[in-house]
Amino acid sequence: MSPAGVTRAAVLGEIHSLARQLRSDRDLDGVVRRAGDCRFTAIGEASHGTHEFYTWRATLSRRLIEEQGYTWIGVEGDWPDCWRINQWVRGQSGQDQGVHALLAGFQRWPTWLWANEEVAGFLDWLRTWNSRRPLSERVGFYGLDVYSLWDSLREIIAWLQANQPDAVPAALRAWQCFQPHHEDPHQYAWSTRLVPNSCEADVVALLSEVRSRVFSPGDHDEEAFDAVQNAEVAANAEHYYRIMVRGDRQSWNVRDHHMADTIDRLSRHLGAGSRGIIWEHNTHVGDARGTDMAQDGLVNVGQLLRERHAPDGVLLVGFAAHRGTVMAAGAWGTPERILPVPAARPGSHEDFLHEALGVPAVLDFGEDRSGAWLSTWLGHRAIGVVYHPEREQGNYVPTRMGERYDALIWLEDTAALRPLHHEGPPLEPEFETEPTGF
């Protein structure tokens, strides 16, 4: 079945003309060169549980660091957990600890997103790379997400006790406001629906207090920056959970604005010469205006990067695959499973890519995006941490590929991630927005 008004032959022909077979890291040369003119390169993934998405993303990131001078990586992970990794890969703490023990520190479900062999291999490489360079030139690793409300509050209190003890009461007021809810953000959020009282004023006051205590112009203190970012997380997480329990899709925007704002704060903190690599799901990386998300008033990180930083250069790279297996769960908070990924649905982007190519490839879109494939709306598969192969139709996001990305890495057959351990019961309940369960 062809898109309306466009012949199947034209779509297949454009795909074939844009593609370069992907056999080794040298086949990424075109994307690497384009990234050399950008301050930000965002690299997606079509699932949170596919071995090849993680390994090819790591390969591309290594080349950007080695050849194009990229200086930091921001990922779809919690700030406190990734700060530990940042300190480890930069040789500042935990050096007697191996990478597997380091990644065992991820405890919020689903741990397999980061506690896996693919991430472990990349982090080991990054620590070795950094060890050969002065501290000022070492590549950092940072979490961009908004979920670590209680962990961030604990980190703020610890920093204030050590550095600004007279400000500790402000932090304790925020902590005590949340404490009756037993570190369950959803219990807190539901309570605000029943009684019009919230902890918003306390966390906003805490953020203001920490900001006023920490920075002076030109200050690059790492631990102080960590404290401010934890205060930003606490304030935005409180807002996110209140909006989410109302069933309001704008919780998506709260989260993606937080991640984009964190990218901006990191860029300012690390200096004008810093260059960032962003690792997130395609639904965050690919510009929302190239999907049906825009019709619902939703934005995402890729869109915000383009809107805020176009003069600096922004490159958005997506992933897609035809079939294979994936690491995911059948329901939120349940153990991980290896699940089948069926062959692409007829008429989808993946279906056309499979027919046109039949082998792994990298597609560089260039400047002209008006062709039969790049300008046509088709479904594009997105798999989250909760996945039901038998309900595949709901996993396809209407997408105009030429608006959503600047390049695409295509894979024919894929395999599941290799987790470091099996998933235990979640320590606290947790919900997320699309694509992992809205």
N, C-alpha and C positions, 0 to 999 in steps of 0.2 A: 504494500500500500504506500503510495507516494504522498508527500505533502500537497495540499491543494494548490494548484497552479504551477507546481514545480515537478519536472519529470524525475523519476528515480535515477535515470542515467546521469542527469545533471548533478544531483546530490552526490552520487557515487564518484563522479568525475572530479568534483571539487575536493572531496576528501582525499582521493588518491593524489591529486596534485599538490596538496599541502603536506603530505606525510613523508617522513623519513624513517626507514626501518630502525627499530631500537634493538641493537644487539650488544652494545657496550656503552660505557660512560662517554665515549667520544662522540656518540650519536646525539648527545645533548649539546654539542658545541653551539648550535644556533641559539638555543635558549640561554646558555651561559653568556654568550656575547651580548644578547639583548639585556640581560640582567646587569651587565657591566655599566649600563647607562642609567641605572635606577638606584634609588635609595632604599626601596622596599621591594622584595620579592615574596609573594605569598604563594605557598604550595599547598594544595588541597589534598583530599583523599575522598574517595566515593564511599568508603565505609570506615568505621573505627577498628576494624579487625582483619585487615588483609595484609599478608606478608609483603607482597610486591609493592603495594602503595608505600609502606614504611621504608623498604629498602631502596627503592628508586628515589624517594624523597630525600633520604639520607645521602645517597650518591650525588644528587644534584646539589644539596646543601654543602657537602664537602668541597665540591668544585667552586662554589660561590665563595667559600671561605678562603680556599687556597689560591684561587686565580683572580677573584674580583674584590677581595678585601672586605667582605661582609664581616661584621663585628659582633652581632648578637642574634639569638634565636628566641622568638616568642611563641609559646605553644598554648593549645587549648587545655590548659591544666591549672591547678590551684597555685596561687602565689607562694604560700609558705612551703609546700612540697617542692616546687621548682626552685625556690631560693636555696634549699639545701643542695640541690643538684648544681645550681650555679656556683655555690661556694666550693663544691667538690671538683667540678671540671676546671675551675680557675685556680685550684691548688691552695685554697684559703682555709679549708677545714675538712675534717673527715678523711684525711689522706691514708690512714691505716685501714680504711674500710674499702672493700671491693664493690664493684658496681652492682652486683646482685643484692648485697646487703643494703646498699643505698636505695635501690628501687623498691625493696621490701617496705620502705617507709610510706609508700602510697597505700592508704587504708580506705579511702572513700570509694565505694562501688561506682563504676567498674574499674578495678585496679589494673585489668589487662591493657588498658589504653597506653599506660606508660611502663608498667612492670612486665616487660616482654623482652625476649632475646634480641629483637631487632633494635629497640631503643638502647639496650645495654651495649650492643656492639658499637653503635654510633657514639655513645657517651665515652666509652673507653678510648675510641679514636680521638675525640675532642679533647679529653684530658691530656693525652700524649701530645697532641698538637700544641695545646696551651703551655705545656711544661717547657717547651723550647723557646718561649717568648717572654719578654718582660711583662709584668703584671698589667701594665697599661695597655698592652696589645692583645690580651687574652679575650677569647670569645665567650660571652655570657649566655646563659640559658634561663629563661624567665617564663613564669606562668601568667597568662593573660585573663584567666577566668574569674568568676564572681562568687563561687560557691563556698569559700572557706570562712564563713562568718565567725564561728567560735575559735578556730585555729588562729585567725587573724587578730581577734580580740586578745587572745593569750599572748601573742607575740608583741602586741602594743604594750600591754601591761608590763611584760618583762623588760622591754626597752626603756619605758618610762622609769621603772624602779631603778634601773642602772644609770640612767642619764638625766632624768628630770623628775626626781621623786615627788616634788611638790605638785606635779600634774597628775599623779596617780589617781586621786579622787575622781577626776573626770572620767577616767577609764573604768573605774570600779562602778560608777553610776550606770554606765552603759552595760557592763557585765551583769549587774544586779537586776537591771530591767529585763534582760533576756533569761536570767537564771531560772525563773519558775517554769520555763518551757523545756528544761532538761536537754538542752542542746539539740532539740528537734526544731528545725527552722519552720517546718510546716505546722506544727502545733502552735508556734508563735504566730505565724501568718493567719491561721484560721481564727485565732483568738481575736485578732484585730477586726475580723468581720463581725464578730458578735458584740464586741465592746469597742467604741471608737477611741481607744487608747493605743498608742504604739510607742516603740522605742526610737522613732525617727529623730526626735529632738535630741535625744541623748547621743546617738551616734554622729549626728551632724555637729553637735557641740564638741565631741571628741575629735573629729576630723579637724575642726577649726583650731582646737587646742594643740594638736600634734603639729599641724602646719606652722603655727605661730612659734612653736618651740624649736623647730628643727632647722629650717633653712635660712641662710643669709645668701645674698647674691654671690654666685660663683662657687657655692658649697657643693662638693662632690662626695661627701661622706656616704659610704655604701650602707652602713647600718642605719643611718638616719633616713636615707631614701627608702629602705625596707620598711621602716616604721610608718612613714607617710603612706606608702602604698598599701600596707595592711589597714590603715585607717580608711583609705579610699574603698577598699574591698568591703569593709564592715558597713560603711554607709550605703554603698550600692547594693550589697547583698540584702540588707534590710528592705530596701525599696523593691528589689526584684521579687522577693518572696511575697510581699504584700500584694503586688500586682498579679503574680502568678496564680495565687489561690482564688482569685476572682474569675479565673478562666479568661483573662484578658490577654490577647495575643501580643499586646504591647510589652509584655515581659520579655519577649524576644529582643525588642529594641533596647530595653534597659541593659540587657546582657551584652549585646553587640556594641552599643555605645561605650560601655565600660571597657570592653576589650580594645576598641579603637583609641579610647582616651589613655589606656595604659601604654599602648604603642607610642602615643605622643609623649607621655611622661618619660618613658625610657629613652626616646630619641633626644629629648632635651637634656636629660641627666647624663647621657653618654656622649653628648657633644655633637657639633655640627658635622663632624666627619664620620659619625657612626652610620652603619647600614644594617638594616634588619631583615631577617628571614622569618616569615610567619608560617607556622604549621597549624592548620585547622581543617575541619571537614569542608568539603566543597560548598556546603550550604552557607558557610561563613566566608569562604575565600572568593567564590564566584560572585560577581556583582549582582545584587538582588534585582537591579533594573532589567537584567537579562532573563528573569524568571517571573512566574506569576505572583511571587511574594510582593512585588511592588503594588499589585492591585489591592492588597490588604493593608497597605501603608507600612510594610515592613522594610527595614534596611538591614545591611549587614556590614561586616568588616571590610570586605572587598570594595563595596560601594563607597564607604566612608574614607578609605585610603585614597581612592581615586579623587573624590571630591576635595579632600584636604591637601593632598600631596602630589597632584598631577605635575606641577612644575619640577618636583624633585625626581620624578620617574617612579612609576608603580608597575610591576609586572605580576599578573595573576595567572597561575598555572593550575589547571585542573587535572583530575584523573578519571578514567573510565575503564570498564572491563566487561567482557562478554559473559563469562561463566566461571565457576570454580567452587571454592568453599570459603567460609568467613567465620571468624570468632564473634559470637553474639549471644544474647540470652533470649529466652522465650518470654520473659516478663521482667519487669523492673525489680532489681535486687536479688534475682535468682542466679544460680551458678552459670558460668559460661559454657557454651557448647560449640562444637564445630558443626556448622549448618551448611547445606548446599545452596549455592547461588545458581538459579536456573539460567539457561540461555536467554539472551536479551529478548524482550517483547518485540513482536513485529511492529515496524514503523517507528521505533525509538531511535535516538542517536546511536545507542550501542548496536542496534541491529544494522544500521547503515554502515557503521564503522567496521563491524565484523565482515559484512559482505564486500566492502571495498578493499579491506586490507588483509584480514586473515592472519596477520602476524603482529607482534608488538611494534608500536610506532610512536614517534613524537611528531605532533602537528603544530607548526608555528604559523599563526594566523596572519601576520603581516599587518599592513595598514588598511587594505581594502577588505571590509567585512560584508560586502554586499552580495556575495555569491549565493548560489542555490542552497548550499548547506549552512553556511555561517549565519545567514539571515532568516532561516526558517525555524518556526516553533515546532519542537519535537520533545517527547519525554526523555528525561536524562535521569538515570537511576541513582538514588541516594539511600544507602543502608546505614541504619543507626546501631546503637548498642542493643536495642530490642528489635528483633527481626523475625518475620514470619514468611518464609519463602512461598508458602501457598497463597499469600495475599500480596503478590508482587505488584499488582496494578497500582496500589497506593504508594509505592516507592518511587514512582517516576514523576519528576518535577518538570513542568513545561518550561522549556529553556530555548533561548536564542543563543546558540553557542558563541557566536562572534561578539556578542555584547557581554556575555558572562565571563569569558576568559580571554587571555592573550595567547595562550598555548595550551595544548592538551597532551597528556601522556596516555596512550592507549595500550591495554594489555588484553590478550586473548583468554588465557587460562590462569587463574590465581588460586592461592592457597591461604589458609587461615594463619593468623599470627601464632607465635609460640609463647604462651604466657609463662612467667617464671614460677607461678604457683597457681593452684586452683582457687577459685573465688570462694571466700568464706561468707558467712552471713554479714550483711551490711551493718556497720557500727551505728549508723544513723540513717533514717529514711531520706531519700533524695529523689527529686523529680527534675526533669530537664525539658527544654522546648525542642522543637523540630531540629533534626530529623530523628531524634532518639526517643520520642515519646512525648506528645504535647499534652 
